[in-house]
């Protein structure tokens, strides 16, 4: 993490103040260039990520033991770039042809052991219901009643994933949601089964081959630790995207789409090398305004949003202080205060 001091959370964005404002009204303020698909830029991002991942694995192979953590973290960050490109494929903003999006998405998610269609369909639910209590499937906080009435084992797990083990939360999300076709509507279940089958076949070939050629340490060294580095960023990005002490989840009856997508999503600045390797995934507000904006156009879209809707945006800088603020305070849903810390209900 950078040593930058986090901005104060007290400077909350102003409410939109217009209950009739629609998401399409915000989209209309964006330049048309934001939605332009450039095959040169799209495939350049693939080349960048493939090159970075290859460099990462070479560094793992030749690095002395004391430099391995750096090599693992770099490679995990580069692998996150694979996911971000597949993320564009899932939203159909990578290529104009549907089959290209599907093939690239599957290929880039295979090393991450992620079923593409399963993730794509569940992720669409997050976009449709961002910050909607009991419906959104990304970092939705438990209510106080849920926490109190849940068994001690699951309560303990929730405590850790909302606290200083936040960085493994995406592993739990991956394991519990993405290998069960029942989590998506019946009409899509064959697609999900196909993606799961692709991951199983890949794993059945990849892991025995890696084990036979490099041994158990090779599996840990070349796959497990980079994979954990990738999940560090998956967990961190998604947590920071939608969590701050003043970001309010709303019950369905009072939820407003425009408010949730514009002010319930955080733009966070990371070290430049992370933003480059992860293809602007941190520029998240315009992505929630329209999933049709390719990753390479998100900075342009954010600049436009800042000009037209700047008082309503959440902006942060990644730092130790920022993460401490989130994991120390943003634990349980509260209808007026947004969040309560665990300690506040245990006094």
PLY file of the C-alpha trace (Angstrom):
ply
format ascii 1.0
element vertex 347
property float x
property float y
property float z
element edge 346
property int vertex1
property int vertex2
end_header
0.00 0.00 0.00
1.12 3.54 -0.52
1.92 5.75 2.42
-0.42 8.46 1.25
-2.74 9.74 3.96
-6.38 9.05 3.12
-8.81 11.87 2.58
-11.33 12.55 5.27
-14.54 10.57 4.98
-16.44 13.55 6.39
-16.56 15.21 2.96
-19.50 13.16 1.76
-20.81 13.82 -1.76
-23.97 15.84 -2.06
-27.23 13.96 -2.73
-28.62 14.34 -6.23
-31.71 16.09 -4.85
-33.83 15.08 -7.82
-35.74 11.82 -7.37
-36.85 11.95 -11.01
-33.29 11.91 -12.35
-32.69 8.76 -14.41
-29.43 6.99 -15.13
-29.93 7.72 -18.82
-29.86 11.45 -18.01
-26.36 11.04 -16.61
-25.27 8.89 -19.57
-26.35 11.65 -21.96
-23.73 13.98 -20.44
-20.89 11.64 -21.47
-18.99 12.27 -24.74
-19.85 9.73 -27.48
-16.13 8.90 -27.73
-16.40 7.12 -24.35
-18.35 4.31 -26.01
-16.07 3.82 -29.01
-14.52 0.34 -29.24
-10.95 0.39 -30.53
-9.65 -3.02 -31.54
-6.11 -1.65 -31.47
-6.47 -0.55 -27.85
-8.33 -3.70 -26.86
-5.74 -6.10 -28.26
-2.89 -3.88 -27.03
-4.27 -4.41 -23.52
-4.14 -8.18 -24.09
-0.55 -7.90 -25.31
0.38 -5.81 -22.27
-1.15 -8.29 -19.84
0.30 -11.39 -21.53
3.74 -9.74 -21.56
3.46 -8.68 -17.91
2.33 -12.14 -16.81
5.16 -13.76 -18.79
7.65 -11.36 -17.20
6.20 -12.19 -13.81
6.65 -15.92 -14.24
10.18 -15.49 -15.54
10.97 -13.40 -12.46
9.50 -16.12 -10.22
11.66 -18.75 -11.96
14.94 -16.85 -11.58
14.43 -14.75 -8.44
16.37 -15.63 -5.27
14.13 -16.68 -2.38
14.16 -13.26 -0.71
12.79 -11.57 -3.86
10.04 -14.12 -4.46
7.36 -12.14 -2.56
7.93 -9.20 -4.92
7.76 -11.47 -7.96
4.59 -13.13 -6.65
2.89 -9.81 -5.99
3.84 -8.42 -9.40
2.60 -11.56 -11.15
-0.64 -11.54 -9.16
-1.20 -7.92 -10.18
-0.50 -8.79 -13.82
-2.96 -11.70 -13.62
-5.55 -9.23 -12.37
-5.15 -7.58 -15.76
-6.36 -10.86 -17.32
-9.48 -10.63 -15.20
-10.12 -6.99 -16.07
-9.97 -7.71 -19.82
-12.31 -10.68 -19.29
-14.48 -8.28 -17.30
-14.81 -6.10 -20.42
-15.58 -9.25 -22.41
-18.35 -10.09 -19.94
-19.88 -6.66 -20.47
-19.43 -7.01 -24.25
-17.27 -3.89 -24.35
-14.05 -5.63 -25.50
-15.08 -6.59 -29.04
-18.02 -6.00 -31.33
-18.51 -9.71 -32.04
-20.13 -11.74 -29.28
-18.07 -14.86 -29.93
-14.81 -12.91 -29.61
-15.88 -11.62 -26.20
-16.78 -15.14 -25.10
-13.59 -16.79 -26.33
-11.24 -14.13 -24.95
-13.14 -14.05 -21.67
-12.91 -17.82 -21.26
-9.23 -18.02 -22.19
-8.14 -15.24 -19.84
-10.17 -16.59 -16.92
-8.93 -20.18 -17.22
-5.58 -19.57 -15.41
-7.60 -17.94 -12.60
-9.90 -21.02 -12.40
-12.91 -18.79 -12.96
-15.97 -19.96 -14.96
-16.59 -17.06 -17.35
-20.35 -17.23 -17.90
-21.04 -17.94 -14.24
-19.09 -14.86 -13.20
-20.58 -12.75 -16.04
-24.19 -13.46 -15.15
-23.74 -13.02 -11.40
-21.79 -9.82 -11.98
-24.62 -8.45 -14.12
-26.83 -8.82 -11.04
-24.45 -6.58 -9.09
-24.72 -3.87 -11.75
-28.49 -4.05 -11.91
-28.85 -3.79 -8.13
-25.79 -1.87 -6.94
-26.02 -1.09 -3.21
-29.53 -2.52 -2.97
-29.82 -4.21 0.41
-30.51 -7.98 0.31
-30.16 -8.02 -3.50
-26.67 -6.80 -4.43
-24.20 -9.71 -4.30
-20.98 -7.70 -3.87
-19.94 -6.76 -0.33
-23.53 -6.42 0.87
-23.32 -5.76 4.63
-25.23 -7.89 7.10
-27.90 -6.26 9.21
-27.50 -6.24 12.99
-30.31 -8.78 13.30
-28.61 -11.13 10.81
-25.34 -10.87 12.70
-26.88 -11.53 16.09
-29.03 -14.48 14.97
-26.40 -16.22 12.83
-24.42 -19.10 14.30
-21.11 -18.30 15.94
-19.09 -20.04 13.21
-20.46 -18.00 10.31
-20.46 -14.90 12.48
-16.74 -15.41 13.03
-16.13 -15.85 9.30
-18.03 -12.65 8.54
-16.00 -10.81 11.19
-12.74 -11.80 9.57
-13.79 -11.09 5.99
-15.07 -7.64 7.02
-11.88 -7.07 9.00
-8.20 -7.66 8.37
-8.74 -10.78 6.26
-10.70 -8.77 3.68
-8.12 -9.77 1.08
-9.33 -13.39 0.94
-13.04 -12.52 0.71
-13.09 -12.89 -3.07
-11.91 -16.50 -2.67
-15.00 -17.22 -0.58
-17.15 -15.47 -3.19
-15.51 -17.48 -5.99
-15.87 -20.82 -4.22
-19.43 -20.48 -2.97
-21.15 -18.82 -5.94
-19.47 -19.55 -9.26
-19.56 -23.34 -9.50
-23.30 -23.77 -8.96
-25.50 -23.28 -12.04
-28.53 -22.93 -9.76
-27.41 -19.39 -8.94
-28.43 -18.18 -12.42
-31.80 -18.35 -14.25
-32.60 -21.71 -15.88
-32.23 -20.37 -19.44
-28.54 -19.58 -18.79
-27.58 -22.71 -16.88
-26.20 -24.58 -19.89
-23.81 -21.71 -20.57
-22.67 -21.80 -16.96
-22.19 -25.57 -17.08
-20.08 -25.14 -20.20
-17.85 -22.57 -18.48
-17.49 -24.78 -15.41
-16.59 -27.73 -17.65
-13.92 -25.63 -19.39
-12.38 -24.75 -16.03
-12.47 -28.39 -14.85
-10.78 -29.63 -18.05
-8.14 -26.92 -17.81
-7.47 -27.72 -14.15
-7.34 -31.47 -14.86
-4.56 -30.87 -17.38
-2.75 -27.92 -15.84
-2.32 -28.97 -12.21
-1.07 -32.55 -12.81
1.34 -31.23 -15.45
2.66 -28.54 -13.12
2.91 -31.01 -10.25
4.79 -33.63 -12.31
7.24 -31.09 -13.75
7.88 -28.86 -10.73
6.66 -30.77 -7.68
4.46 -29.54 -4.86
6.67 -26.50 -4.28
6.31 -25.63 -7.97
2.50 -25.59 -7.64
2.79 -23.30 -4.62
5.50 -21.15 -6.19
4.15 -20.75 -9.72
0.41 -20.88 -9.14
-0.81 -20.55 -5.55
1.05 -17.43 -4.44
0.44 -15.44 -7.66
-3.21 -16.53 -7.47
-3.41 -15.23 -3.91
-1.88 -11.96 -5.13
-4.61 -11.75 -7.75
-7.28 -12.33 -5.11
-5.74 -9.62 -2.93
-6.53 -7.16 -5.69
-9.93 -8.70 -6.49
-10.97 -8.34 -2.86
-9.43 -4.91 -2.43
-10.79 -3.37 -5.62
-14.32 -4.62 -5.03
-14.32 -3.64 -1.36
-13.02 -0.13 -2.02
-15.34 0.32 -5.02
-18.46 0.23 -2.87
-17.50 0.77 0.76
-17.03 3.91 2.84
-18.54 4.95 6.17
-21.04 7.22 4.38
-21.99 4.93 1.46
-25.52 3.82 2.19
-27.05 0.55 1.04
-30.79 1.03 0.56
-33.83 -1.23 0.89
-35.58 -1.91 -2.42
-38.43 0.49 -1.66
-36.13 3.51 -1.25
-33.34 2.52 -3.67
-32.59 4.98 -6.48
-30.60 3.70 -9.44
-28.98 6.99 -10.44
-27.93 7.77 -6.85
-26.56 4.27 -6.28
-24.48 4.16 -9.46
-23.13 7.71 -9.25
-22.57 8.27 -5.52
-22.49 4.70 -4.20
-19.39 3.83 -6.20
-15.85 5.01 -5.36
-13.14 6.32 -7.66
-9.85 5.40 -6.00
-6.35 6.40 -7.11
-3.71 3.64 -6.90
0.01 3.63 -7.73
0.31 4.19 -11.47
1.88 0.79 -12.19
-1.15 -0.91 -10.61
-3.60 1.16 -12.66
-1.68 0.32 -15.88
-1.44 -3.42 -15.21
-5.09 -3.53 -14.09
-6.42 -1.50 -17.03
-8.16 1.33 -15.14
-10.37 -0.95 -13.02
-10.00 1.70 -10.30
-11.87 4.23 -12.49
-15.11 2.66 -11.41
-17.81 5.34 -11.32
-18.24 5.63 -15.11
-18.23 1.84 -15.37
-21.33 1.82 -13.17
-22.92 4.61 -15.15
-22.59 2.47 -18.29
-20.99 -0.97 -18.64
-20.66 -0.27 -22.36
-17.61 1.95 -21.79
-14.38 0.04 -22.59
-11.70 0.10 -19.89
-9.35 2.31 -21.92
-12.07 5.00 -22.19
-12.92 5.11 -18.48
-10.54 8.03 -17.66
-12.19 10.17 -20.35
-15.62 9.28 -18.98
-14.56 10.04 -15.42
-13.26 13.45 -16.46
-16.65 14.22 -17.99
-18.49 13.03 -14.87
-16.25 15.19 -12.70
-17.14 18.22 -14.82
-20.90 17.62 -14.78
-21.48 15.76 -11.50
-18.36 16.45 -9.45
-20.20 17.28 -6.22
-21.81 13.84 -6.25
-18.67 11.72 -6.76
-16.76 9.69 -4.19
-12.97 9.98 -4.65
-10.22 8.41 -2.54
-6.50 7.58 -2.64
-5.39 4.05 -1.81
-3.44 3.93 1.43
-3.00 2.09 4.69
-5.23 4.71 6.31
-8.00 4.15 3.79
-8.03 0.38 4.31
-7.89 0.77 8.09
-10.83 3.18 7.98
-12.91 0.66 6.02
-12.03 -2.54 7.88
-12.27 -0.91 11.31
-15.66 0.75 10.78
-17.67 -0.65 7.87
-19.10 -3.81 9.36
-22.88 -3.88 9.79
-25.72 -2.10 8.01
-27.44 0.76 9.81
-30.45 2.52 8.21
-29.35 6.03 9.23
-25.58 5.83 9.79
-24.84 3.53 6.82
-22.51 1.35 8.91
-21.87 0.29 12.49
-18.62 -1.22 13.72
-18.77 -4.57 15.50
-17.59 -2.84 18.66
-20.63 -0.53 18.67
-23.09 -3.38 19.15
-20.97 -5.11 21.75
-20.74 -2.25 24.24
0 1
1 2
2 3
3 4
4 5
5 6
6 7
7 8
8 9
9 10
10 11
11 12
12 13
13 14
14 15
15 16
16 17
17 18
18 19
19 20
20 21
21 22
22 23
23 24
24 25
25 26
26 27
27 28
28 29
29 30
30 31
31 32
32 33
33 34
34 35
35 36
36 37
37 38
38 39
39 40
40 41
41 42
42 43
43 44
44 45
45 46
46 47
47 48
48 49
49 50
50 51
51 52
52 53
53 54
54 55
55 56
56 57
57 58
58 59
59 60
60 61
61 62
62 63
63 64
64 65
65 66
66 67
67 68
68 69
69 70
70 71
71 72
72 73
73 74
74 75
75 76
76 77
77 78
78 79
79 80
80 81
81 82
82 83
83 84
84 85
85 86
86 87
87 88
88 89
89 90
90 91
91 92
92 93
93 94
94 95
95 96
96 97
97 98
98 99
99 100
100 101
101 102
102 103
103 104
104 105
105 106
106 107
107 108
108 109
109 110
110 111
111 112
112 113
113 114
114 115
115 116
116 117
117 118
118 119
119 120
120 121
121 122
122 123
123 124
124 125
125 126
126 127
127 128
128 129
129 130
130 131
131 132
132 133
133 134
134 135
135 136
136 137
137 138
138 139
139 140
140 141
141 142
142 143
143 144
144 145
145 146
146 147
147 148
148 149
149 150
150 151
151 152
152 153
153 154
154 155
155 156
156 157
157 158
158 159
159 160
160 161
161 162
162 163
163 164
164 165
165 166
166 167
167 168
168 169
169 170
170 171
171 172
172 173
173 174
174 175
175 176
176 177
177 178
178 179
179 180
180 181
181 182
182 183
183 184
184 185
185 186
186 187
187 188
188 189
189 190
190 191
191 192
192 193
193 194
194 195
195 196
196 197
197 198
198 199
199 200
200 201
201 202
202 203
203 204
204 205
205 206
206 207
207 208
208 209
209 210
210 211
211 212
212 213
213 214
214 215
215 216
216 217
217 218
218 219
219 220
220 221
221 222
222 223
223 224
224 225
225 226
226 227
227 228
228 229
229 230
230 231
231 232
232 233
233 234
234 235
235 236
236 237
237 238
238 239
239 240
240 241
241 242
242 243
243 244
244 245
245 246
246 247
247 248
248 249
249 250
250 251
251 252
252 253
253 254
254 255
255 256
256 257
257 258
258 259
259 260
260 261
261 262
262 263
263 264
264 265
265 266
266 267
267 268
268 269
269 270
270 271
271 272
272 273
273 274
274 275
275 276
276 277
277 278
278 279
279 280
280 281
281 282
282 283
283 284
284 285
285 286
286 287
287 288
288 289
289 290
290 291
291 292
292 293
293 294
294 295
295 296
296 297
297 298
298 299
299 300
300 301
301 302
302 303
303 304
304 305
305 306
306 307
307 308
308 309
309 310
310 311
311 312
312 313
313 314
314 315
315 316
316 317
317 318
318 319
319 320
320 321
321 322
322 323
323 324
324 325
325 326
326 327
327 328
328 329
329 330
330 331
331 332
332 333
333 334
334 335
335 336
336 337
337 338
338 339
339 340
340 341
341 342
342 343
343 344
344 345
345 346
